């Protein structure tokens, strides 16, 4: 997302005036950038634990784990890289 913002600026576009940009992961560079990056946060540690648990269960069973759907809570953190779209 930060590279996208840089590329948009090089083309004379303003973020968020012309284009809104959202990132995923709430990285430190996004929190320190100008404009500060709007982001979606997710519990990466919980996702990692789920993946390891599924892998270990597959190894213990000697076969692939059945297809599983898991939902992790995410949050939208609105900062400076987005704004309401203007009417045409």
DSSP file (Angstrom, degrees, kcal/mol; ACC not computed):
  #  RESIDUE AA STRUCTURE BP1 BP2  ACC     N-H-->O    O-->H-N    N-H-->O    O-->H-N    TCO  KAPPA ALPHA  PHI   PSI    X-CA   Y-CA   Z-CA
    1    1 A X     >        0   0    0      0, 0.0     4,-2.4     0, 0.0     5,-0.2   0.000 360.0 360.0 360.0 -38.7    0.0    0.0    0.0
    2    2 A X  H  >  +     0   0    0      1,-0.2     4,-2.1     2,-0.2     5,-0.1   0.889 360.0  50.2 -66.8 -37.1    2.8    2.4    0.8
    3    3 A X  H  > S+     0   0    0      2,-0.2     4,-2.5     1,-0.2    -1,-0.2   0.873 109.0  52.7 -65.1 -37.1    4.4    1.7   -2.6
    4    4 A X  H  > S+     0   0    0      2,-0.2     4,-2.7     1,-0.2    -2,-0.2   0.928 107.8  50.4 -63.1 -45.3    1.0    2.4   -4.2
    5    5 A X  H  X S+     0   0    0     -4,-2.4     4,-2.4     1,-0.2    -2,-0.2   0.923 111.0  49.5 -59.0 -44.0    0.8    5.7   -2.4
    6    6 A X  H  X S+     0   0    0     -4,-2.1     4,-2.2     1,-0.2    -1,-0.2   0.925 111.5  48.5 -60.7 -45.1    4.3    6.6   -3.6
    7    7 A X  H  X S+     0   0    0     -4,-2.5     4,-1.0     1,-0.2    -2,-0.2   0.881 110.2  51.3 -63.7 -38.8    3.4    5.7   -7.2
    8    8 A X  H ><>S+     0   0    0     -4,-2.7     5,-2.8     1,-0.2     3,-0.5   0.913 109.5  50.4 -64.3 -42.3    0.2    7.7   -7.1
    9    9 A X  H ><5S+     0   0    0     -4,-2.4     3,-2.1     1,-0.2    -2,-0.2   0.909 105.1  56.7 -61.4 -41.8    2.1   10.7   -5.9
   10   10 A X  H 3<5S+     0   0    0     -4,-2.2    -1,-0.2     1,-0.3    -2,-0.2   0.778 107.0  50.7 -60.5 -25.5    4.6   10.4   -8.7
   11   11 A X  T <<5S-     0   0    0     -4,-1.0    -1,-0.3    -3,-0.5    -2,-0.2   0.282 124.8-104.0 -95.8   9.4    1.7   10.6  -11.1
   12   12 A X  T < 5S+     0   0    0     -3,-2.1     2,-0.3     1,-0.3    -3,-0.2   0.643  76.1 137.0  81.3  14.9    0.3   13.7   -9.5
   13   13 A X      < -     0   0    0     -5,-2.8     2,-0.4    -6,-0.2    -1,-0.3  -0.742  46.7-134.4 -98.1 145.6   -2.5   12.1   -7.6
   14   14 A X     >> -     0   0    0     -2,-0.3     4,-2.9     2,-0.1     5,-1.8  -0.801  19.1-119.6-100.4 136.3   -3.4   12.9   -4.0
   15   15 A X  T  45S+     0   0    0     -2,-0.4     5,-0.2     1,-0.3    67,-0.1  -0.979  97.9   1.3-112.0 119.5   -4.1   10.3   -1.3
   16   16 A X  T  45S+     0   0    0     -2,-0.5    -1,-0.3     3,-0.4    67,-0.2  -0.971 127.0  65.8 -98.8   6.1   -6.8   10.5   -0.1
   17   17 A X  T  45S+     0   0    0      1,-0.2    -2,-0.2    65,-0.1     3,-0.1   0.899 123.8  13.0 -55.6 -46.7   -8.0   13.4   -2.2
   18   18 A X  T  <5S+     0   0    0     -4,-2.9     2,-0.4     1,-0.3    -3,-0.2   0.799 138.8  18.7 -98.0 -36.6   -8.0   11.6   -5.5
   19   19 A X      < -     0   0    0     -5,-1.8    -3,-0.4   -14,-0.0     2,-0.3  -0.999  65.8-142.4-140.6 132.3   -7.6    7.9   -4.4
   20   20 A X        -     0   0    0     -2,-0.4     2,-0.4    -5,-0.2    62,-0.2  -0.762  20.1-162.2 -91.2 143.0   -8.2    6.2   -1.0
   21   21 A X        -     0   0    0     60,-2.6    17,-0.6    -2,-0.3     2,-0.4  -0.989   7.4-171.1-130.4 134.9   -5.7    3.5   -0.1
   22   22 A X  E     -a   38   0A   0     -2,-0.4    17,-0.2    15,-0.1     2,-0.2  -0.979   5.7-163.7-124.8 137.5   -6.2    0.7    2.5
   23   23 A X  E     -a   39   0A   0     15,-2.7    17,-1.4    -2,-0.4     2,-0.4  -0.587  13.3-131.4-108.4 175.8   -3.5   -1.7    3.8
   24   24 A X  E    S+a   40   0A   0     15,-0.2    17,-0.2    -2,-0.2     3,-0.1  -0.992  79.5  34.8-132.3 124.6   -3.6   -4.9    5.7
   25   25 A X  S    S-     0   0    0     15,-2.2    16,-0.1    -2,-0.4    17,-0.1   0.173  89.0-115.6 125.0 -10.8   -1.5   -5.7    8.7
   26   26 A X        -     0   0    0     14,-0.2    -1,-0.1     1,-0.1    13,-0.1   0.909  46.8-171.9  54.2  48.0   -1.1   -2.4   10.6
   27   27 A X     >  -     0   0    0      1,-0.1     4,-1.5    -3,-0.1     3,-0.3  -0.307  33.6-114.4 -71.1 156.1    2.6   -2.3   10.1
   28   28 A X  H  > S+     0   0    0      1,-0.2     4,-1.6     2,-0.2     3,-0.3   0.904 115.0  56.3 -58.1 -45.1    4.7    0.3   11.8
   29   29 A X  H  > S+     0   0    0      1,-0.2     4,-1.3     2,-0.2    -1,-0.2   0.886 106.4  51.5 -57.3 -36.1    5.7    2.0    8.5
   30   30 A X  H  4 S+     0   0    0     -3,-0.3     7,-2.8     1,-0.2    -1,-0.2   0.842 109.0  50.2 -67.5 -33.2    2.0    2.5    7.7
   31   31 A X  H  < S+     0   0    0     -4,-1.5    -1,-0.2    -3,-0.3    -2,-0.2   0.764 116.7  41.3 -74.5 -24.9    1.4    4.1   11.1
   32   32 A X  H  < S+     0   0    0     -4,-1.6    -2,-0.2    -5,-0.2    -1,-0.2   0.573  94.8 103.2 -97.8 -11.7    4.3    6.5   10.6
   33   33 A X  S  < S-     0   0    0     -4,-1.3     2,-0.5    -5,-0.2    -3,-0.0  -0.128  78.8 -94.4 -70.5 166.8    3.7    7.3    6.9
   34   34 A X  S    S+     0   0    0      1,-0.2     2,-0.1     2,-0.1    -1,-0.1  -0.971 120.3  29.5-122.2 113.2    2.2   10.5    5.6
   35   35 A X  S    S-     0   0    0     -2,-0.5    -1,-0.2    -5,-0.1     2,-0.1   0.564 109.1-120.0 -73.9 156.1   -0.7   10.1    5.2
   36   36 A X        -     0   0    0     -2,-0.1    44,-1.3    -4,-0.1    45,-1.1  -0.443  37.0-109.3 -63.2 136.3   -1.0    7.6    8.0
   37   37 A X        -     0   0    0     -7,-2.8     2,-0.2    43,-0.2   -15,-0.1  -0.538  17.1-135.4 -80.6 123.9   -2.3    4.4    6.4
   38   38 A X  E     +a   22   0A   0    -17,-0.6   -15,-2.7    -2,-0.4     2,-0.3  -0.550  41.3 179.4 -65.9 140.4   -5.9    3.2    7.0
   39   39 A X  E     -aB  23  77A   0     38,-2.1    38,-3.3   -17,-0.2     2,-0.5  -0.933  36.8-124.9-146.7 163.4   -5.6   -0.5    7.6
   40   40 A X  E     -aB  24  76A   0    -17,-1.4   -15,-2.2    -2,-0.3     2,-0.3  -0.970  30.7-155.1-109.7 123.9   -7.3   -3.8    8.5
   41   41 A X  E     + B   0  75A   0     34,-2.9    34,-1.7    -2,-0.5     2,-0.3  -0.708  14.2 178.4 -97.3 151.7   -5.9   -5.5   11.5
   42   42 A X  E     - B   0  74A   0     -2,-0.3     2,-1.8    32,-0.2     3,-0.2  -0.988  41.2-101.3-148.1 154.1   -6.1   -9.2   12.2
   43   43 A X     >  +     0   0    0     30,-0.7     4,-2.2    -2,-0.3     5,-0.2  -0.540  41.6 174.5 -78.5  85.8   -4.9  -11.6   14.9
   44   44 A X  H  > S+     0   0    0     -2,-1.8     4,-2.4     1,-0.2    -1,-0.2   0.842  76.3  55.3 -64.4 -34.0   -1.9  -13.0   13.1
   45   45 A X  H  > S+     0   0    0      2,-0.2     4,-2.4     1,-0.2    -1,-0.2   0.924 109.4  47.1 -64.6 -42.6   -0.8  -14.9   16.2
   46   46 A X  H  > S+     0   0    0      2,-0.2     4,-2.4     1,-0.2    -2,-0.2   0.893 111.5  51.2 -65.0 -39.7   -4.2  -16.7   16.4
   47   47 A X  H  X S+     0   0    0     -4,-2.2     4,-2.2     2,-0.2    -2,-0.2   0.909 110.4  49.5 -63.4 -41.7   -4.1  -17.4   12.7
   48   48 A X  H  X S+     0   0    0     -4,-2.4     4,-2.5     2,-0.2    -2,-0.2   0.910 109.9  50.5 -62.9 -43.3   -0.6  -18.9   13.1
   49   49 A X  H  X S+     0   0    0     -4,-2.4     4,-2.8     1,-0.2    -2,-0.2   0.917 110.0  50.5 -61.7 -43.1   -1.7  -21.1   16.0
   50   50 A X  H  X S+     0   0    0     -4,-2.4     4,-2.4     1,-0.2    -1,-0.2   0.922 110.8  49.2 -60.2 -44.1   -4.7  -22.4   14.0
   51   51 A X  H  X S+     0   0    0     -4,-2.2     4,-2.3     2,-0.2    -2,-0.2   0.917 112.6  46.7 -63.1 -43.9   -2.5  -23.3   11.1
   52   52 A X  H  X S+     0   0    0     -4,-2.5     4,-3.0     2,-0.2     5,-0.2   0.918 111.0  52.4 -65.3 -43.0    0.0  -25.1   13.3
   53   53 A X  H  X S+     0   0    0     -4,-2.8     4,-2.2     1,-0.2    -2,-0.2   0.915 111.3  46.9 -59.1 -43.5   -2.8  -27.0   15.1
   54   54 A X  H  X S+     0   0    0     -4,-2.4     4,-2.1     2,-0.2    -1,-0.2   0.906 112.9  49.5 -64.9 -41.3   -4.3  -28.1   11.8
   55   55 A X  H  X S+     0   0    0     -4,-2.3     4,-2.4     2,-0.2    -2,-0.2   0.932 111.8  47.5 -63.3 -46.4   -0.8  -29.2   10.5
   56   56 A X  H  X S+     0   0    0     -4,-3.0     4,-2.6     1,-0.2    -1,-0.2   0.883 110.8  52.0 -64.0 -38.2   -0.1  -31.1   13.7
   57   57 A X  H  X S+     0   0    0     -4,-2.2     4,-2.0    -5,-0.2     6,-0.2   0.893 110.1  49.6 -64.0 -39.2   -3.5  -32.8   13.5
   58   58 A X  H  X>S+     0   0    0     -4,-2.1     5,-1.3     2,-0.2     4,-1.2   0.915 111.8  47.6 -64.9 -43.5   -2.8  -33.8    9.9
   59   59 A X  H  <5S+     0   0    0     -4,-2.4     3,-0.3     1,-0.2    -2,-0.2   0.921 112.7  48.9 -64.0 -44.0    0.6  -35.3   10.8
   60   60 A X  H  <5S+     0   0    0     -4,-2.6    -1,-0.2     1,-0.2    -2,-0.2   0.865 114.4  45.4 -64.4 -36.4   -0.8  -37.2   13.8
   61   61 A X  H  <5S-     0   0    0     -4,-2.0    -1,-0.2     2,-0.3    -2,-0.2   0.645 105.3-129.2 -81.7 -15.2   -3.7  -38.6   11.7
   62   62 A X  T  <5S+     0   0    0     -4,-1.2     2,-0.3    -3,-0.3    -3,-0.2   0.653  79.5  72.1  75.2  14.4   -1.3  -39.5    8.8
   63   63 A X  S   <S-     0   0    0     -5,-1.3    -2,-0.3    -6,-0.2    -1,-0.2  -0.965  94.7 -74.5-152.2 166.1   -3.6  -37.7    6.3
   64   64 A X        -     0   0    0     -2,-0.3     3,-0.1     1,-0.1     2,-0.1  -0.357  53.1-109.7 -64.8 141.7   -4.6  -34.3    5.3
   65   65 A X        -     0   0    0    -11,-0.1     3,-0.1     1,-0.1    -1,-0.1  -0.401  41.8 -96.7 -67.0 147.9   -7.0  -32.5    7.6
   66   66 A X        -     0   0    0      1,-0.1    -1,-0.1    -3,-0.1    -8,-0.0  -0.282  54.9 -79.8 -62.6 154.4  -10.5  -32.1    6.3
   67   67 A X        -     0   0    0     -3,-0.1     2,-0.4     1,-0.0    -1,-0.1  -0.333  59.0-167.3 -57.0 131.7  -11.2  -28.7    4.7
   68   68 A X        -     0   0    0     -3,-0.1     2,-0.5     2,-0.0    -1,-0.0  -0.953  18.1-151.9-129.0 142.5  -11.9  -26.3    7.5
   69   69 A X        +     0   0    0     -2,-0.4     2,-0.4     2,-0.0    -2,-0.0  -0.962  19.1 179.1-112.4 130.3  -13.3  -22.8    7.6
   70   70 A X        -     0   0    0     -2,-0.5     2,-0.5     2,-0.0    -2,-0.0  -0.973  15.8-148.9-129.1 145.1  -12.2  -20.5   10.4
   71   71 A X        -     0   0    0     -2,-0.4     2,-0.4     2,-0.0    -2,-0.0  -0.954  10.5-168.6-115.9 130.5  -13.2  -16.9   11.1
   72   72 A X        -     0   0    0     -2,-0.5     2,-0.3   -25,-0.0    -2,-0.0  -0.936  29.0-111.3-116.0 140.6  -10.9  -14.5   12.7
   73   73 A X        -     0   0    0     -2,-0.4   -30,-0.7   -30,-0.0     2,-0.3  -0.519  38.1-174.3 -72.6 130.6  -12.0  -11.1   14.0
   74   74 A X  E     -B   42   0A   0     -2,-0.3     2,-0.4   -32,-0.2   -32,-0.2  -0.833   9.0-152.8-120.8 161.8  -10.6   -8.2   12.0
   75   75 A X  E     -B   41   0A   0    -34,-1.7   -34,-2.9    -2,-0.3     2,-0.6  -0.997  13.2-134.4-137.4 140.6  -10.9   -4.5   12.6
   76   76 A X  E     -B   40   0A   0     -2,-0.4     2,-0.7   -36,-0.2   -36,-0.2  -0.848  18.2-162.3 -91.7 122.6  -10.8   -1.5   10.3
   77   77 A X  E     -B   39   0A   0    -38,-3.3   -38,-2.1    -2,-0.6     2,-0.5  -0.908  10.6-151.1-108.1 105.8   -8.5    1.2   11.6
   78   78 A X        +     0   0    0     -2,-0.7     2,-0.1   -40,-0.2   -40,-0.1  -0.658  31.1 149.5 -84.5 122.3   -9.4    4.5    9.9
   79   79 A X        -     0   0    0     -2,-0.5     3,-0.3   -43,-0.1   -42,-0.2  -0.023  61.0 -58.7-121.8-132.3   -6.5    6.9    9.5
   80   80 A X  S    S+     0   0    0    -44,-1.3   -43,-0.2     1,-0.2    -2,-0.1   0.519 109.7  77.2-102.5  -6.3   -5.6    9.5    6.9
   81   81 A X  S    S+     0   0    0    -45,-1.1   -60,-2.6   -60,-0.1     2,-0.3   0.390  92.9  54.3 -91.2   6.3   -5.3    7.5    3.7
   82   82 A X        +     0   0    0     -3,-0.3     2,-0.3   -62,-0.2   -65,-0.1  -0.957  55.9 168.5-134.2 154.9   -9.0    7.3    3.1
   83   83 A X        -     0   0    0     -2,-0.3   -63,-0.1   -67,-0.2     3,-0.1  -0.974  46.6 -74.9-155.5 163.8  -12.0    9.6    2.9
   84   84 A X        -     0   0    0     -2,-0.3     2,-0.1     1,-0.1    -2,-0.0  -0.348  56.3-108.2 -60.7 136.9  -15.6    9.6    1.9
   85   85 A X        -     0   0    0      1,-0.1     2,-0.2    -2,-0.0    -1,-0.1  -0.425  33.0-122.2 -67.5 140.2  -16.0    9.5   -1.9
   86   86 A X        -     0   0    0     -2,-0.1     2,-0.1     1,-0.1    -1,-0.1  -0.506  29.0-102.2 -81.2 154.0  -17.3   12.8   -3.4
   87   87 A X              0   0    0     -2,-0.2    -1,-0.1     1,-0.1     0, 0.0  -0.474 360.0 360.0 -73.7 145.6  -20.5   12.8   -5.4
   88   88 A X              0   0    0     -2,-0.1    -1,-0.1     0, 0.0    -2,-0.0   0.507 360.0 360.0 -65.5 360.0  -20.1   13.0   -9.2
